[in-house]
Amino acid sequence: MKSYRKELVFHLSSRRGIVNITPQIEAALGESRIQEGLLLVNPMHITASVFINDNESGLHHDFETWLEKLAPEKPYSQYQHNGYEDNADAHLKRTIMGREAVIAVTNGRLDFGTWEQIFYYEFDGKRDKRVLIKIIGE
């Protein structure tokens, strides 16, 4: 069995944002030369998420609206965690959206449904954040 590891770095200029990272993941899969196996993608930070869904701006807006209702950023004083950094809402949003995505690799390609894409969702941006890609297989 072969193994391949790569890190991506993101720096969003806004506090929150969604980035379609499917092209970068597909490029890493090509670099790995793995034809059959599994691909893991996860942020290496506890205030960001990787998820799979449709690349549709209305849906992305709905995620943002829904998450802000569940864990509003302000007032910062509503959270016990806030102190050094005012990012308790980012931790909660990440928990809701999940940590990672695992995708089957078949014939050297991501084994996706018709509309599936991979997204990086930043909840506490304005600094460098890393995303790990780990691929295992043959």
Contacts in CASP RR format, 6 or more apart in sequence:
PFRMAT RR
TARGET T0000
AUTHOR 0000-0000-0000
METHOD contacts of the structure
MODEL  1
MKSYRKELVFHLSSRRGIVNITPQIEAALGESRIQEGLLLVNPMHITASV
FINDNESGLHHDFETWLEKLAPEKPYSQYQHNGYEDNADAHLKRTIMGRE
AVIAVTNGRLDFGTWEQIFYYEFDGKRDKRVLIKIIGE
1 136 0 8 1.000
1 137 0 8 1.000
1 138 0 8 1.000
2 32 0 8 1.000
2 33 0 8 1.000
2 34 0 8 1.000
2 136 0 8 1.000
2 137 0 8 1.000
2 138 0 8 1.000
3 134 0 8 1.000
3 135 0 8 1.000
3 136 0 8 1.000
3 137 0 8 1.000
4 28 0 8 1.000
4 31 0 8 1.000
4 32 0 8 1.000
4 34 0 8 1.000
4 133 0 8 1.000
4 134 0 8 1.000
4 135 0 8 1.000
4 136 0 8 1.000
5 132 0 8 1.000
5 133 0 8 1.000
5 134 0 8 1.000
5 135 0 8 1.000
6 28 0 8 1.000
6 31 0 8 1.000
6 132 0 8 1.000
6 133 0 8 1.000
7 44 0 8 1.000
7 130 0 8 1.000
7 131 0 8 1.000
7 132 0 8 1.000
7 133 0 8 1.000
8 21 0 8 1.000
8 24 0 8 1.000
8 120 0 8 1.000
8 130 0 8 1.000
8 131 0 8 1.000
8 133 0 8 1.000
9 128 0 8 1.000
9 129 0 8 1.000
9 130 0 8 1.000
9 131 0 8 1.000
10 19 0 8 1.000
10 120 0 8 1.000
10 122 0 8 1.000
10 128 0 8 1.000
10 129 0 8 1.000
10 130 0 8 1.000
10 131 0 8 1.000
11 125 0 8 1.000
11 126 0 8 1.000
11 127 0 8 1.000
11 128 0 8 1.000
11 129 0 8 1.000
12 19 0 8 1.000
12 122 0 8 1.000
12 125 0 8 1.000
12 126 0 8 1.000
12 129 0 8 1.000
13 126 0 8 1.000
14 122 0 8 1.000
14 125 0 8 1.000
14 126 0 8 1.000
15 73 0 8 1.000
15 122 0 8 1.000
15 123 0 8 1.000
15 124 0 8 1.000
15 125 0 8 1.000
15 126 0 8 1.000
16 64 0 8 1.000
16 121 0 8 1.000
16 122 0 8 1.000
16 123 0 8 1.000
16 124 0 8 1.000
16 125 0 8 1.000
17 64 0 8 1.000
17 121 0 8 1.000
17 122 0 8 1.000
18 60 0 8 1.000
18 63 0 8 1.000
18 64 0 8 1.000
18 119 0 8 1.000
18 120 0 8 1.000
18 121 0 8 1.000
18 122 0 8 1.000
19 119 0 8 1.000
19 120 0 8 1.000
19 121 0 8 1.000
19 122 0 8 1.000
20 55 0 8 1.000
20 117 0 8 1.000
20 118 0 8 1.000
20 119 0 8 1.000
21 41 0 8 1.000
21 50 0 8 1.000
21 118 0 8 1.000
21 119 0 8 1.000
21 120 0 8 1.000
21 131 0 8 1.000
22 55 0 8 1.000
22 110 0 8 1.000
22 117 0 8 1.000
22 118 0 8 1.000
25 39 0 8 1.000
25 41 0 8 1.000
25 103 0 8 1.000
25 110 0 8 1.000
25 118 0 8 1.000
25 133 0 8 1.000
26 109 0 8 1.000
26 110 0 8 1.000
28 133 0 8 1.000
28 135 0 8 1.000
29 39 0 8 1.000
29 105 0 8 1.000
29 108 0 8 1.000
29 109 0 8 1.000
29 110 0 8 1.000
29 135 0 8 1.000
30 108 0 8 1.000
32 135 0 8 1.000
34 105 0 8 1.000
34 108 0 8 1.000
34 135 0 8 1.000
34 136 0 8 1.000
34 137 0 8 1.000
34 138 0 8 1.000
35 105 0 8 1.000
35 107 0 8 1.000
35 108 0 8 1.000
35 137 0 8 1.000
35 138 0 8 1.000
36 105 0 8 1.000
36 106 0 8 1.000
36 107 0 8 1.000
36 108 0 8 1.000
36 137 0 8 1.000
36 138 0 8 1.000
37 104 0 8 1.000
37 105 0 8 1.000
37 106 0 8 1.000
37 135 0 8 1.000
37 136 0 8 1.000
37 137 0 8 1.000
37 138 0 8 1.000
38 102 0 8 1.000
38 103 0 8 1.000
38 104 0 8 1.000
38 105 0 8 1.000
38 135 0 8 1.000
38 136 0 8 1.000
38 137 0 8 1.000
39 102 0 8 1.000
39 103 0 8 1.000
39 104 0 8 1.000
39 105 0 8 1.000
39 110 0 8 1.000
39 133 0 8 1.000
39 134 0 8 1.000
39 135 0 8 1.000
40 100 0 8 1.000
40 101 0 8 1.000
40 102 0 8 1.000
40 132 0 8 1.000
40 133 0 8 1.000
40 134 0 8 1.000
40 135 0 8 1.000
41 50 0 8 1.000
41 100 0 8 1.000
41 101 0 8 1.000
41 102 0 8 1.000
41 103 0 8 1.000
41 118 0 8 1.000
41 131 0 8 1.000
41 132 0 8 1.000
41 133 0 8 1.000
42 50 0 8 1.000
42 99 0 8 1.000
42 100 0 8 1.000
42 101 0 8 1.000
42 131 0 8 1.000
42 132 0 8 1.000
43 49 0 8 1.000
43 50 0 8 1.000
43 99 0 8 1.000
43 100 0 8 1.000
43 120 0 8 1.000
43 129 0 8 1.000
43 130 0 8 1.000
43 131 0 8 1.000
43 132 0 8 1.000
44 129 0 8 1.000
44 130 0 8 1.000
44 131 0 8 1.000
44 132 0 8 1.000
45 129 0 8 1.000
45 130 0 8 1.000
46 91 0 8 1.000
46 94 0 8 1.000
47 87 0 8 1.000
47 90 0 8 1.000
47 91 0 8 1.000
47 94 0 8 1.000
47 122 0 8 1.000
47 123 0 8 1.000
47 124 0 8 1.000
47 125 0 8 1.000
48 94 0 8 1.000
48 120 0 8 1.000
48 121 0 8 1.000
48 122 0 8 1.000
48 123 0 8 1.000
48 124 0 8 1.000
48 129 0 8 1.000
48 131 0 8 1.000
49 93 0 8 1.000
49 94 0 8 1.000
49 97 0 8 1.000
49 98 0 8 1.000
49 99 0 8 1.000
49 120 0 8 1.000
49 121 0 8 1.000
49 123 0 8 1.000
50 98 0 8 1.000
50 99 0 8 1.000
50 100 0 8 1.000
50 101 0 8 1.000
50 118 0 8 1.000
50 119 0 8 1.000
50 120 0 8 1.000
50 121 0 8 1.000
50 131 0 8 1.000
51 97 0 8 1.000
51 98 0 8 1.000
51 101 0 8 1.000
51 118 0 8 1.000
51 119 0 8 1.000
51 121 0 8 1.000
52 101 0 8 1.000
52 103 0 8 1.000
52 112 0 8 1.000
52 116 0 8 1.000
52 117 0 8 1.000
52 118 0 8 1.000
52 119 0 8 1.000
53 59 0 8 1.000
53 116 0 8 1.000
53 117 0 8 1.000
53 119 0 8 1.000
54 115 0 8 1.000
54 116 0 8 1.000
54 117 0 8 1.000
55 115 0 8 1.000
55 117 0 8 1.000
55 119 0 8 1.000
63 97 0 8 1.000
63 121 0 8 1.000
67 93 0 8 1.000
67 96 0 8 1.000
67 97 0 8 1.000
70 92 0 8 1.000
70 93 0 8 1.000
70 96 0 8 1.000
71 88 0 8 1.000
71 89 0 8 1.000
71 92 0 8 1.000
71 93 0 8 1.000
71 96 0 8 1.000
72 78 0 8 1.000
72 89 0 8 1.000
73 86 0 8 1.000
73 89 0 8 1.000
76 82 0 8 1.000
76 83 0 8 1.000
76 86 0 8 1.000
76 88 0 8 1.000
79 88 0 8 1.000
79 89 0 8 1.000
80 88 0 8 1.000
81 87 0 8 1.000
81 88 0 8 1.000
81 91 0 8 1.000
82 88 0 8 1.000
85 124 0 8 1.000
87 123 0 8 1.000
87 124 0 8 1.000
89 123 0 8 1.000
90 123 0 8 1.000
90 124 0 8 1.000
91 123 0 8 1.000
93 121 0 8 1.000
93 123 0 8 1.000
94 121 0 8 1.000
94 123 0 8 1.000
97 121 0 8 1.000
101 118 0 8 1.000
103 110 0 8 1.000
103 111 0 8 1.000
103 112 0 8 1.000
103 118 0 8 1.000
104 110 0 8 1.000
104 111 0 8 1.000
105 111 0 8 1.000
105 135 0 8 1.000
105 137 0 8 1.000
110 118 0 8 1.000
120 131 0 8 1.000
122 129 0 8 1.000
END
